[in-house]
Amino acid sequence: MNIIAKIHSAVPVLLVGLAVGCSGGASPAVHHDASIQPGGAGASGATGVAGTTGAAGQTTAAGNPAGSPAGAAGGGSMSNGGVSTAGAGTTAAGGTTKTGGTTAATSTMIVGGTTLAGGTAKTGGTAVVGGSAATGTTVEGGTTATGGSTVLGGTTVEGGTTLAGGTTKTGGTAATGGTAVTGGTTVAGGTTKTGGTTVTGGTTIAGGTTVTGGTTSTGGTATTGWATIHNDFFWYDTDGNLINVRSGALRKFGDTYYWYGGAPNDHNQTCYSSPDLVHWTYKGIVLTTTGDANRMDILYNATTQQYVIFLKYIGNGAYFGIATGSTPDGQFTFKSQTLVDGFVIGDMSMYQDDDGTAYLAYVWWGTGTNKAHGIYRMSADYLTLDTRMYLWNEGSREAPHIFKRNGTYYYGLSETNMIDPSPTRYYTATNLAGPWSAATMLNTPGSSVSWQTQCDFVFPFAGTQGTVYMYDGDRWEPTGGFQGDYLWLPFEFGTGLIPEMDYYQDWDLNAAAGTWRAFDRTTRDLALGKTATASSTNGTNAAAAVTTATTYQNYTATRWESAASDPQTIMVDLGSAIEIDRVILKWYTDYGKSFKIQTSTDSTTWTDVYTTTKGASYSVTDVTFAKTNARYVRMNGTQRGNANGYSLFAFMVLNDP
């Protein structure tokens, strides 16, 4: 969103998460999309088809954006500013950013210059889709090996066993032709996935920046390939520190995921790395700029073998900034700041197509503050603007992003609503130069404002069985039960083009397979409805609350809270000794800083299955361990996170296959 001097302050929570700033029980049935969407750094690609000569570009009226860039107003108010340009008269005094505006009745396609002949040949390795496995067969042709251990979003687990089998070859040859799916596969629930996409050339990560969701400990559910994403809670790195990558990006280079970004209006862009999207290691500051920057995105250019960072640079009405580096987590050098067609821009993100060509999606201030938005093709080296592909003369939009599914491009935006949540709209086309459809509202049954978020990007997880298209939204103002800085939810396309996005506080993603499923607590939580006892309680916050069935709508209504002293315990009696291998704890703001998870067959002799000193507020501890027989499972708290007692919303015990 176009903001903001506000820096969101969130209570710490346990382990991982992701976020990209917006400038601006169910059935366990598996869901999948039949198309294979590229992801990660590109492999050797086929030569692109010669482009056609673009139509004549639109004449832009003389004039400058109103005013010079102004600092963000307190409380998130949007400043009207910009950079004056020569030859268009005197720069007008700053005005007020329009928050609403009237959508133009028509959109004008602007195509300038000649389309570059041929696509950019990709020379990088094929992105690893399925996570790394201990052993397996090297796969050529861009095919991700079955198996592996891609674990996504908030599932921190201690001691998870990595499944042997299936290492995706780094540097392999991209599949020419890909895997065409005819007719699609009907998934449980009656949603038919249509068609499939043939992949030509190197593989790329389609869409803008990406973020992971959930929080947990260490390990992951590697033996099955499933990872649980926990919404409504905050995200932390392996040191127990809140990950701050507002207005950032997620990319996969080689076998490693990298997560970049920084606080709004910050001068530093930070980097985290992860092998599995669960355990994020802080790598430090990779770029420091003299002016503030946000909406960071990053792409790898296989021809120049350079990593290129793109920025909304200095202010709400900003330059388009570019920096380069030779490694994804090393130091980057700032290269340039430029106006787009002579004027400043608002929000922006990058899209890398199947042939390696890079595109800028941006909000343009050439006809006024947030009055237009469009798509620009980059030069082959990604360092300069080449050709404007399309321009919508339509105002009051921000957070533009692009992804592609089954040969159809999706261009999405939110409304300009300061830091408040807003609806999300999508245009569709089979060519980035248009023609584009009219904007259609994302269907979110039960919410009119994208489940209390502003959209940021859609990230495709392409696997052996399909592709999961995952929405990421920023929660700049967590309220009530809608906590956490970011929201991750799967898109469901059905038979139409525009997806539907239902709400799941917990859901499972198998990135290697490209499938997802709802997290069905009623069948998987062995502690549900069982007896819970605690060393103490505070007021009406009884121990029984942690094993009571709740939903995302009412989970905050009941919780257990202990007395304000150390140590404290809460124990679940499963009724008889059974095999278990996983525990999930959902913490309130009163949390355990240091605690153990222990199992027992007699409630006298206890075995530690997990220990931490890095617990955090409003976090999810999700721990997988070697299968063991136990009747009793307890949380043994030894150090509180604050002056209050320990407090949990939920205590789940599972035995996952």
C-alpha positions as CSV (number, residue, x, y, z in Angstrom):
1,M,0.0,0.0,0.0
2,N,1.1,3.5,-0.5
3,I,2.2,4.4,3.0
4,I,3.5,4.5,5.6
5,A,5.5,5.8,8.4
6,K,4.0,3.1,10.6
7,I,6.1,0.2,11.6
8,H,4.0,-2.7,12.8
9,S,4.9,-3.9,16.2
10,A,4.0,-7.5,16.9
11,V,4.6,-9.7,19.9
12,P,7.1,-12.4,19.2
13,V,6.0,-15.8,18.2
14,L,7.8,-19.1,17.6
15,L,9.7,-19.7,14.4
16,V,8.7,-19.1,10.9
17,G,6.6,-17.0,8.7
18,L,6.8,-14.8,5.7
19,A,5.5,-11.6,4.5
20,V,5.6,-9.2,1.7
21,G,4.3,-5.7,2.3
22,C,1.3,-4.5,0.4
23,S,2.3,-1.1,-0.6
24,G,-0.5,0.2,-0.7
25,G,-13.4,-29.4,10.0
26,A,-13.2,-29.7,6.5
27,S,-12.6,-32.8,4.4
28,P,-9.0,-34.0,4.2
29,A,-9.4,-34.5,0.5
30,V,-6.4,-33.4,-1.6
31,H,-6.8,-30.4,-3.9
32,H,-4.6,-29.8,-6.9
33,D,-4.4,-27.9,-10.1
34,A,-3.4,-29.8,-13.2
35,S,-1.1,-27.2,-14.7
36,I,2.6,-27.2,-14.1
37,Q,3.7,-23.7,-13.3
38,P,7.4,-22.8,-13.4
39,G,9.2,-21.8,-10.2
40,G,12.6,-20.9,-9.0
41,A,15.7,-19.9,-11.0
42,G,15.3,-20.7,-14.7
43,A,16.8,-23.7,-16.5
44,S,18.1,-23.7,-20.1
45,G,15.3,-22.4,-22.1
46,A,14.2,-22.6,-25.7
47,T,14.6,-19.7,-28.0
48,G,11.6,-17.4,-27.8
49,V,9.5,-16.7,-30.8
50,A,10.1,-13.5,-32.6
51,G,7.8,-10.7,-31.2
52,T,5.5,-8.6,-33.3
53,T,5.6,-4.9,-33.7
54,G,3.6,-3.1,-31.0
55,A,0.9,-0.7,-31.7
56,A,1.5,3.0,-31.5
57,G,2.0,4.2,-27.9
58,Q,-0.4,6.5,-26.2
59,T,0.4,10.2,-26.1
60,T,0.8,11.3,-22.5
61,A,-0.5,14.7,-21.7
62,A,2.1,17.2,-20.6
63,G,2.3,17.8,-16.9
64,N,3.9,16.7,-13.8
65,P,2.6,14.8,-10.7
66,A,1.4,17.3,-8.2
67,G,3.9,18.4,-5.7
68,S,7.2,17.1,-4.5
69,P,7.4,13.9,-2.5
70,A,6.0,14.4,1.0
71,G,6.8,12.3,4.1
72,A,4.1,9.8,5.1
73,A,1.5,11.4,7.3
74,G,1.0,10.1,10.8
75,G,-1.5,7.3,11.2
76,G,-1.0,6.0,7.7
77,S,-2.4,8.9,5.8
78,M,-1.1,9.0,2.2
79,S,1.0,11.9,1.0
80,N,0.6,13.3,-2.4
81,G,3.9,14.0,-3.9
82,G,6.2,13.0,-6.7
83,V,9.1,14.1,-8.6
84,S,8.8,17.0,-11.0
85,T,10.1,16.5,-14.5
86,A,11.5,19.0,-17.0
87,G,9.6,20.4,-19.9
88,A,6.1,20.3,-18.4
89,G,5.8,23.5,-16.5
90,T,6.0,24.3,-12.9
91,T,5.5,21.6,-10.3
92,A,2.3,22.1,-8.5
93,A,2.0,22.1,-4.8
94,G,1.3,18.7,-3.2
95,G,-2.2,17.6,-3.2
96,T,-4.1,15.0,-1.5
97,T,-4.1,11.4,-2.5
98,K,-7.4,10.2,-3.7
99,T,-8.8,7.2,-1.9
100,G,-11.6,5.9,-3.9
101,G,-11.9,7.7,-7.1
102,T,-13.9,6.8,-10.1
103,T,-12.9,3.8,-12.2
104,A,-12.5,4.8,-15.8
105,A,-15.1,3.4,-18.1
106,T,-12.6,2.2,-20.5
107,S,-8.9,1.1,-20.4
108,T,-6.4,2.2,-23.0
109,M,-3.8,-0.3,-24.2
110,I,-0.5,1.4,-24.8
111,V,2.1,-0.6,-26.7
112,G,5.2,1.2,-27.6
113,G,8.1,0.2,-29.7
114,T,8.9,-3.2,-31.1
115,T,8.7,-6.4,-29.1
116,L,12.1,-7.9,-28.5
117,A,12.8,-10.7,-31.0
118,G,13.0,-13.9,-29.2
119,G,12.8,-14.7,-25.5
120,T,15.8,-14.6,-23.2
121,A,17.4,-18.0,-23.1
122,K,17.6,-19.2,-19.6
123,T,20.8,-20.8,-18.5
124,G,20.2,-21.4,-14.8
125,G,19.3,-24.6,-13.1
126,T,15.9,-25.9,-12.7
127,A,14.3,-24.8,-9.4
128,V,13.9,-27.4,-6.8
129,V,10.2,-27.8,-6.3
130,G,9.9,-30.7,-4.0
131,G,12.5,-29.9,-1.3
132,S,15.8,-31.8,-0.9
133,A,15.9,-35.5,-0.1
134,A,18.7,-37.5,1.4
135,T,19.1,-39.8,-1.6
136,G,17.5,-40.5,-4.9
137,T,17.7,-40.4,-8.6
138,T,18.9,-37.4,-10.4
139,V,16.1,-36.1,-12.5
140,E,16.6,-34.5,-15.9
141,G,14.2,-32.5,-18.0
142,G,13.0,-30.3,-15.3
143,T,11.0,-33.1,-13.6
144,T,10.8,-32.8,-9.8
145,A,11.5,-36.1,-8.1
146,T,8.7,-37.6,-6.1
147,G,9.5,-37.6,-2.4
148,G,11.7,-35.0,-0.8
149,S,10.7,-32.9,2.0
150,T,9.3,-29.6,1.1
151,V,7.7,-28.2,4.2
152,L,5.8,-25.0,4.1
153,G,4.5,-22.4,6.4
154,G,4.6,-22.4,10.1
155,T,5.2,-26.0,10.9
156,T,8.2,-26.0,13.1
157,V,9.0,-29.4,14.2
158,E,11.8,-31.0,16.2
159,G,13.5,-34.1,14.7
160,G,11.5,-34.7,11.6
161,T,12.9,-37.5,9.4
162,T,13.7,-36.5,5.9
163,L,12.3,-38.9,3.4
164,A,14.9,-40.4,1.1
165,G,14.3,-40.3,-2.5
166,G,14.0,-37.7,-5.3
167,T,16.6,-35.0,-5.6
168,T,15.8,-32.4,-8.2
169,K,18.7,-31.8,-10.4
170,T,20.2,-28.3,-10.1
171,G,21.3,-27.1,-13.5
172,G,19.2,-29.6,-15.4
173,T,17.5,-29.0,-18.6
174,A,14.1,-27.4,-18.5
175,A,11.4,-29.5,-19.9
176,T,10.5,-28.5,-23.5
177,G,6.8,-28.9,-23.8
178,G,6.2,-29.6,-20.1
179,T,3.5,-31.9,-19.1
180,A,0.2,-31.1,-20.8
181,V,-2.8,-32.2,-18.8
182,T,-5.9,-32.8,-20.9
183,G,-9.2,-32.4,-19.3
184,G,-8.0,-31.7,-15.8
185,T,-8.5,-33.8,-12.8
186,T,-11.7,-33.7,-10.7
187,V,-10.8,-33.3,-7.1
188,A,-12.8,-34.2,-4.0
189,G,-15.5,-31.6,-3.4
190,G,-16.6,-31.5,-7.0
191,T,-14.2,-28.8,-8.3
192,T,-12.9,-29.8,-11.7
193,K,-9.5,-28.4,-12.6
194,T,-9.3,-27.5,-16.3
195,G,-6.6,-28.1,-18.8
196,G,-2.9,-27.9,-18.2
197,T,0.0,-25.7,-19.2
198,T,2.9,-26.8,-21.5
199,V,6.1,-25.4,-20.1
200,T,8.5,-24.1,-22.7
201,G,12.0,-23.0,-21.8
202,G,13.5,-22.4,-18.4
203,T,11.5,-22.6,-15.2
204,T,10.7,-19.4,-13.3
205,I,8.8,-18.3,-10.3
206,A,5.6,-16.9,-11.6
207,G,4.1,-14.1,-9.8
208,G,5.4,-11.4,-7.4
209,T,6.9,-11.7,-4.1
210,T,6.0,-14.5,-1.8
211,V,5.6,-15.1,1.8
212,T,5.3,-18.1,4.1
213,G,2.8,-18.6,6.8
214,G,2.6,-20.1,10.3
215,T,5.1,-20.5,13.1
216,T,6.6,-23.5,14.8
217,S,9.8,-25.1,16.0
218,T,12.3,-27.3,14.2
219,G,12.0,-30.3,12.0
220,G,9.0,-30.4,9.7
221,T,6.7,-33.2,8.5
222,A,9.3,-34.4,6.0
223,T,8.2,-38.1,6.0
224,T,4.9,-37.3,4.3
225,G,5.8,-34.1,2.4
226,W,2.9,-32.2,4.1
227,A,3.4,-29.0,6.0
228,T,0.6,-27.3,7.9
229,I,0.2,-23.5,7.5
230,H,-1.2,-21.8,10.6
231,N,-2.9,-18.5,9.9
232,D,-3.9,-15.9,12.6
233,F,-0.5,-16.2,14.4
234,F,2.8,-14.5,14.0
235,W,6.1,-15.7,12.4
236,Y,9.7,-16.0,13.8
237,D,13.1,-17.1,12.6
238,T,15.3,-19.8,14.1
239,D,16.6,-17.4,16.8
240,G,13.0,-16.7,18.0
241,N,13.0,-13.2,16.5
242,L,10.0,-11.8,14.6
243,I,10.7,-11.9,10.9
244,N,10.2,-8.4,9.4
245,V,10.1,-8.6,5.6
246,R,7.2,-6.2,4.9
247,S,7.1,-5.2,1.2
248,G,9.4,-8.1,0.5
249,A,9.8,-11.1,-1.8
250,L,10.3,-14.9,-1.7
251,R,12.3,-16.7,-4.4
252,K,13.9,-20.1,-4.8
253,F,17.4,-20.1,-6.1
254,G,18.9,-23.6,-6.5
255,D,17.8,-25.7,-3.5
256,T,17.3,-22.8,-1.2
257,Y,14.5,-20.4,-0.5
258,Y,15.3,-16.7,0.2
259,W,13.0,-14.2,1.8
260,Y,13.8,-10.5,1.5
261,G,12.3,-7.2,2.6
262,G,12.2,-4.7,5.4
263,A,10.0,-2.4,7.5
264,P,8.0,0.3,5.6
265,N,10.0,3.3,4.6
266,D,13.2,1.5,5.7
267,H,16.7,2.0,4.2
268,N,17.7,-1.7,4.8
269,Q,16.6,-4.8,2.9
270,T,17.2,-8.0,4.9
271,C,17.5,-11.6,3.8
272,Y,16.6,-14.9,5.4
273,S,17.3,-18.3,3.9
274,S,15.6,-21.7,4.3
275,P,15.9,-25.2,2.8
276,D,12.2,-26.0,3.5
277,L,10.2,-22.8,4.0
278,V,10.0,-23.6,7.7
279,H,13.4,-22.9,9.3
280,W,14.5,-19.4,8.4
281,T,18.1,-18.3,9.1
282,Y,18.7,-14.6,9.3
283,K,21.4,-13.7,6.7
284,G,21.7,-10.0,7.5
285,I,21.2,-6.8,5.5
286,V,21.9,-7.3,1.8
287,L,21.2,-3.8,0.6
288,T,21.3,-0.4,2.3
289,T,20.0,2.6,0.3
290,T,20.4,6.3,1.0
291,G,16.7,6.8,0.5
292,D,13.8,4.8,1.9
293,A,12.7,1.8,-0.1
294,N,9.9,-0.9,0.0
295,R,8.0,-3.3,-2.2
296,M,11.3,-5.1,-2.8
297,D,11.3,-7.9,-5.4
298,I,14.2,-9.9,-6.8
299,L,14.9,-12.0,-10.0
300,Y,17.9,-14.0,-11.2
301,N,19.1,-13.2,-14.7
302,A,20.5,-16.4,-16.2
303,T,22.2,-14.6,-19.1
304,T,24.2,-12.1,-17.0
305,Q,24.3,-14.4,-14.0
306,Q,23.3,-11.6,-11.7
307,Y,20.6,-11.3,-9.1
308,V,18.7,-8.1,-9.6
309,I,16.7,-6.3,-6.8
310,F,13.9,-4.0,-7.8
311,L,12.5,-1.3,-5.4
312,K,9.9,1.4,-5.0
313,Y,12.6,3.9,-4.1
314,I,12.0,7.1,-2.0
315,G,8.5,8.1,-1.0
316,N,5.0,7.2,-1.9
317,G,5.4,8.7,-5.3
318,A,8.7,7.0,-6.0
319,Y,11.5,6.2,-8.4
320,F,12.0,2.7,-9.8
321,G,15.2,1.5,-8.2
322,I,17.5,-1.3,-9.2
323,A,20.5,-3.0,-7.5
324,T,22.5,-6.1,-8.5
325,G,24.6,-8.7,-6.7
326,S,26.5,-11.9,-7.6
327,T,24.9,-14.1,-4.9
328,P,21.4,-14.2,-3.5
329,D,22.4,-13.5,0.1
330,G,25.5,-11.3,-0.4
331,Q,25.9,-7.6,-0.7
332,F,24.0,-5.8,-3.5
333,T,25.1,-2.6,-5.2
334,F,22.6,0.1,-6.0
335,K,22.7,0.8,-9.7
336,S,20.0,3.3,-10.7
337,Q,16.8,5.2,-10.0
338,T,14.6,6.2,-12.8
339,L,11.2,7.6,-13.5
340,V,8.7,5.5,-15.5
341,D,7.8,7.4,-18.7
342,G,8.9,10.6,-16.9
343,F,6.8,10.2,-13.8
344,V,7.0,8.6,-10.4
345,I,5.3,5.3,-9.5
346,G,3.3,3.9,-6.6
347,D,3.3,0.2,-5.7
348,M,5.1,-2.3,-7.9
349,S,6.2,-5.9,-8.2
350,M,8.0,-8.1,-10.8
351,Y,7.0,-11.0,-12.9
352,Q,9.3,-13.4,-14.7
353,D,7.7,-15.3,-17.6
354,D,8.4,-18.8,-18.8
355,D,10.9,-17.5,-21.4
356,G,12.9,-15.6,-18.7
357,T,11.6,-12.1,-19.8
358,A,11.0,-9.8,-16.8
359,Y,8.0,-7.5,-16.4
360,L,7.2,-4.6,-14.0
361,A,3.7,-4.3,-12.7
362,Y,3.3,-0.8,-11.4
363,V,1.0,2.0,-10.4
364,W,1.7,5.2,-12.4
365,W,1.3,8.8,-11.3
366,G,1.7,10.3,-14.8
367,T,-1.9,11.6,-14.8
368,G,-2.2,12.1,-11.1
369,T,-1.7,10.3,-7.8
370,N,-2.6,6.6,-8.3
371,K,-4.6,7.5,-11.4
372,A,-3.2,4.7,-13.7
373,H,-1.5,1.3,-13.5
374,G,0.2,-0.9,-16.0
375,I,2.8,-3.4,-17.2
376,Y,6.3,-2.7,-18.6
377,R,8.7,-5.1,-20.2
378,M,12.3,-4.9,-19.0
379,S,15.5,-5.1,-21.1
380,A,17.2,-8.5,-21.5
381,D,19.6,-7.7,-18.7
382,Y,16.7,-6.5,-16.4
383,L,18.5,-3.2,-15.8
384,T,16.4,-0.8,-17.8
385,L,12.8,-0.4,-19.0
386,D,12.2,-1.5,-22.5
387,T,8.5,-1.4,-23.7
388,R,5.3,-0.4,-22.1
389,M,2.9,-3.3,-22.7
390,Y,-0.3,-2.0,-21.3
391,L,-1.7,0.9,-19.3
392,W,-5.0,1.1,-17.5
393,N,-6.3,4.7,-17.1
394,E,-8.0,3.7,-13.8
395,G,-7.4,5.1,-10.4
396,S,-7.5,4.2,-6.8
397,R,-5.6,0.9,-7.2
398,E,-2.4,-0.4,-5.6
399,A,-0.4,-3.6,-4.9
400,P,-0.3,-4.9,-8.5
401,H,0.9,-8.4,-9.1
402,I,0.9,-11.0,-11.9
403,F,0.7,-14.8,-12.1
404,K,-0.1,-17.2,-14.8
405,R,-2.2,-20.4,-14.9
406,N,-3.0,-22.6,-17.8
407,G,-1.8,-20.0,-20.3
408,T,-3.9,-17.2,-18.8
409,Y,-2.2,-14.2,-17.2
410,Y,-3.8,-12.8,-14.0
411,Y,-3.1,-9.2,-13.1
412,G,-4.4,-8.3,-9.6
413,L,-4.7,-5.2,-7.5
414,S,-6.2,-4.0,-4.2
415,E,-8.0,-0.7,-3.6
416,T,-6.1,2.3,-2.2
417,N,-7.4,2.0,1.4
418,M,-4.4,3.2,3.4
419,I,-3.5,0.4,5.7
420,D,-7.1,-0.9,6.0
421,P,-8.1,-4.2,4.3
422,S,-9.7,-4.0,0.9
423,P,-11.2,-6.2,-1.9
424,T,-9.0,-7.8,-4.5
425,R,-9.7,-7.7,-8.3
426,Y,-8.3,-9.6,-11.2
427,Y,-8.0,-8.9,-14.9
428,T,-7.2,-11.9,-17.3
429,A,-5.6,-12.1,-20.7
430,T,-3.7,-14.6,-22.8
431,N,-1.1,-12.0,-23.7
432,L,0.5,-9.4,-21.5
433,A,-0.1,-6.8,-24.2
434,G,-3.8,-7.5,-24.0
435,P,-6.6,-7.5,-24.7
436,W,-7.5,-7.8,-21.0
437,S,-10.9,-8.7,-19.5
438,A,-12.8,-6.4,-17.2
439,A,-11.7,-6.6,-13.6
440,T,-13.5,-9.3,-11.6
441,M,-13.7,-9.4,-7.8
442,L,-12.0,-12.2,-6.0
443,N,-14.7,-14.4,-4.5
444,T,-14.2,-14.6,-0.7
445,P,-17.4,-16.0,0.8
446,G,-17.8,-14.5,4.3
447,S,-15.6,-11.5,3.8
448,S,-15.8,-8.4,1.6
449,V,-12.2,-7.3,2.3
450,S,-10.0,-10.3,1.4
451,W,-10.2,-11.8,4.9
452,Q,-9.0,-8.6,6.6
453,T,-6.0,-8.2,4.3
454,Q,-4.7,-6.3,1.3
455,C,-3.4,-8.5,-1.4
456,D,0.3,-8.8,-2.1
457,F,1.0,-11.7,-4.5
458,V,-0.1,-15.1,-5.6
459,F,2.6,-17.8,-5.5
460,P,2.3,-21.0,-7.5
461,F,3.7,-24.2,-5.9
462,A,4.2,-26.5,-8.9
463,G,4.7,-30.2,-8.2
464,T,4.4,-33.7,-9.6
465,Q,0.6,-33.8,-9.3
466,G,-0.5,-30.2,-10.0
467,T,0.0,-26.6,-8.9
468,V,-1.2,-24.9,-5.8
469,Y,-1.9,-21.2,-6.3
470,M,-1.5,-19.5,-2.9
471,Y,-2.7,-16.0,-2.0
472,D,-0.6,-13.9,0.3
473,G,-2.2,-10.9,2.0
474,D,-0.7,-8.3,4.4
475,R,-2.5,-7.7,7.7
476,W,-1.3,-4.3,8.5
477,E,-3.8,-4.0,11.4
478,P,-4.4,-7.4,13.1
479,T,-7.7,-7.2,14.9
480,G,-9.7,-9.7,17.1
481,G,-9.1,-13.2,15.9
482,F,-7.5,-12.1,12.7
483,Q,-3.9,-11.9,14.1
484,G,-0.6,-12.3,12.4
485,D,1.1,-10.0,9.8
486,Y,0.3,-12.2,6.8
487,L,-2.3,-14.5,5.5
488,W,-1.8,-17.6,3.3
489,L,-4.7,-19.3,1.6
490,P,-5.1,-21.6,-1.4
491,F,-7.1,-20.5,-4.4
492,E,-9.8,-22.8,-5.8
493,F,-10.6,-22.2,-9.4
494,G,-13.4,-24.6,-10.2
495,T,-14.6,-24.3,-13.8
496,G,-14.1,-20.5,-14.1
497,L,-11.1,-18.2,-14.5
498,I,-11.5,-16.2,-11.3
499,P,-10.7,-18.1,-8.2
500,E,-12.5,-18.5,-4.9
501,M,-10.7,-18.1,-1.6
502,D,-12.3,-19.8,1.4
503,Y,-10.8,-19.4,4.9
504,Y,-8.7,-21.9,6.7
505,Q,-6.9,-21.2,10.0
506,D,-4.9,-24.4,9.4
507,W,-4.4,-26.2,6.1
508,D,-1.8,-28.6,4.6
509,L,0.4,-28.0,1.6
510,N,2.5,-30.5,-0.2
511,A,4.8,-28.4,-2.3
512,A,6.5,-31.3,-3.9
513,A,3.3,-32.7,-5.2
514,G,1.6,-29.4,-5.8
515,T,-1.4,-30.3,-3.8
516,W,-3.2,-29.1,-0.7
517,R,-5.9,-30.3,1.8
518,A,-7.9,-28.8,4.7
519,F,-6.6,-29.6,8.2
520,D,-9.3,-31.8,9.7
521,R,-9.0,-31.5,13.4
522,T,-12.0,-33.6,14.1
523,T,-10.3,-36.7,12.7
524,R,-6.6,-36.0,13.3
525,D,-6.5,-34.4,16.8
526,L,-6.3,-37.3,19.2
527,A,-6.6,-34.9,22.2
528,L,-9.9,-33.3,21.0
529,G,-12.5,-33.7,23.7
530,K,-10.1,-35.5,26.1
531,T,-9.4,-34.5,29.7
532,A,-6.9,-31.8,30.3
533,T,-5.5,-30.9,33.7
534,A,-3.2,-28.1,34.8
535,S,-0.9,-27.2,37.7
536,S,-3.0,-24.0,38.2
537,T,-5.7,-21.9,36.5
538,N,-6.4,-18.2,36.5
539,G,-10.1,-17.2,36.8
540,T,-12.4,-19.0,34.3
541,N,-9.6,-19.8,31.9
542,A,-9.8,-23.5,32.6
543,A,-7.6,-26.3,31.2
544,A,-10.5,-27.9,29.4
545,A,-10.4,-25.1,26.9
546,V,-7.3,-26.4,25.1
547,T,-9.1,-29.7,24.0
548,T,-12.4,-28.0,23.0
549,A,-13.3,-27.8,19.3
550,T,-13.0,-24.3,18.0
551,T,-12.9,-22.5,14.6
552,Y,-11.1,-19.4,13.3
553,Q,-14.2,-17.5,14.2
554,N,-14.3,-18.3,18.0
555,Y,-10.9,-19.7,18.9
556,T,-10.1,-16.6,21.1
557,A,-13.2,-17.0,23.2
558,T,-11.8,-19.7,25.4
559,R,-8.2,-20.4,26.6
560,W,-6.3,-21.9,29.5
561,E,-4.2,-19.5,31.7
562,S,-2.0,-20.5,34.6
563,A,-1.0,-18.6,37.8
564,A,1.7,-16.1,37.3
565,S,4.6,-18.2,38.6
566,D,7.1,-20.8,37.4
567,P,7.0,-23.7,36.8
568,Q,3.6,-24.6,35.4
569,T,2.2,-27.6,33.5
570,I,-0.8,-28.6,31.5
571,M,-1.4,-32.3,30.7
572,V,-3.8,-34.1,28.3
573,D,-4.9,-37.7,29.1
574,L,-5.5,-39.6,25.8
575,G,-7.4,-42.3,27.7
576,S,-5.0,-45.1,26.8
577,A,-1.5,-45.5,25.4
578,I,-1.5,-44.9,21.7
579,E,1.1,-44.1,19.0
580,I,1.7,-40.4,18.5
581,D,4.3,-38.3,16.7
582,R,3.2,-34.7,16.7
583,V,2.1,-31.9,19.1
584,I,0.6,-28.5,18.2
585,L,0.4,-25.7,20.8
586,K,-1.4,-22.4,20.0
587,W,-0.2,-19.7,22.3
588,Y,-1.9,-16.5,23.5
589,T,0.1,-13.3,24.2
590,D,1.0,-14.9,27.6
591,Y,3.4,-17.6,26.5
592,G,6.1,-19.9,27.5
593,K,9.6,-18.6,26.8
594,S,11.3,-21.9,27.9
595,F,9.3,-25.1,28.0
596,K,9.3,-28.8,27.2
597,I,6.9,-31.1,25.5
598,Q,6.9,-34.5,27.3
599,T,5.2,-37.9,26.9
600,S,4.4,-40.6,29.4
601,T,2.5,-43.9,29.8
602,D,1.9,-43.5,33.5
603,S,2.0,-39.7,34.2
604,T,5.0,-40.3,36.5
605,T,8.0,-41.0,34.3
606,W,8.3,-38.4,31.5
607,T,10.3,-38.4,28.3
608,D,11.2,-35.1,26.6
609,V,10.3,-35.0,22.9
610,Y,10.9,-31.2,22.5
611,T,12.7,-28.5,24.4
612,T,13.0,-24.8,23.6
613,T,14.1,-21.5,25.1
614,K,12.7,-19.4,22.2
615,G,9.0,-19.5,22.7
616,A,7.1,-16.4,21.5
617,S,3.8,-14.5,21.8
618,Y,0.8,-15.4,19.7
619,S,2.8,-18.2,18.0
620,V,2.2,-21.8,17.0
621,T,4.6,-24.5,18.3
622,D,4.3,-27.4,15.8
623,V,6.6,-30.3,16.7
624,T,7.1,-33.6,15.0
625,F,9.1,-36.4,16.7
626,A,9.8,-40.1,16.4
627,K,6.7,-42.2,16.9
628,T,6.2,-43.2,20.5
629,N,3.5,-44.8,22.6
630,A,2.0,-42.5,25.2
631,R,-1.2,-41.9,27.2
632,Y,-0.2,-38.6,28.7
633,V,1.3,-35.5,26.9
634,R,2.1,-32.3,28.7
635,M,3.6,-28.9,28.3
636,N,6.1,-28.3,31.1
637,G,6.8,-24.5,31.3
638,T,9.9,-23.4,33.1
639,Q,10.1,-19.7,32.1
640,R,7.2,-17.4,31.3
641,G,7.5,-14.9,28.4
642,N,6.1,-12.0,30.5
643,A,4.8,-11.3,34.0
644,N,1.5,-13.1,33.5
645,G,0.9,-16.8,33.5
646,Y,1.2,-19.4,30.6
647,S,-1.8,-19.3,28.3
648,L,-2.9,-21.6,25.4
649,F,-5.8,-21.6,23.0
650,A,-5.3,-25.2,21.8
651,F,-3.3,-28.4,22.7
652,M,-3.4,-30.9,19.8
653,V,-1.9,-34.4,19.7
654,L,-1.5,-36.2,16.3
655,N,-0.3,-39.4,14.8
656,D,0.4,-38.5,11.2
657,P,1.3,-41.2,8.6
